[in-house]
Amino acid sequence: MSMLDRSFPGGDGIIQDDIEDTIKSIGYVGRVGMKETDLEILNIMMDQVQL
């Protein structure tokens, strides 16, 4: 996108107006949003789910 001089504006999804705030948004997704995913990955690794 950069090579085509295009970008996502702040407020579009998790993109914020400031890069630091965007990094915080991504950190939040990793910290809070991935808790269930981490648990399910562990369940798969420990053969505790039926695929």
Summary of the structure (lengths in Angstrom):
residues: 51
radius of gyration: 16.6
end to end distance: 37.5
largest distance: 47.6
contacts: 90
relative contact order: 0.09
helix: 57%
strand: 0%
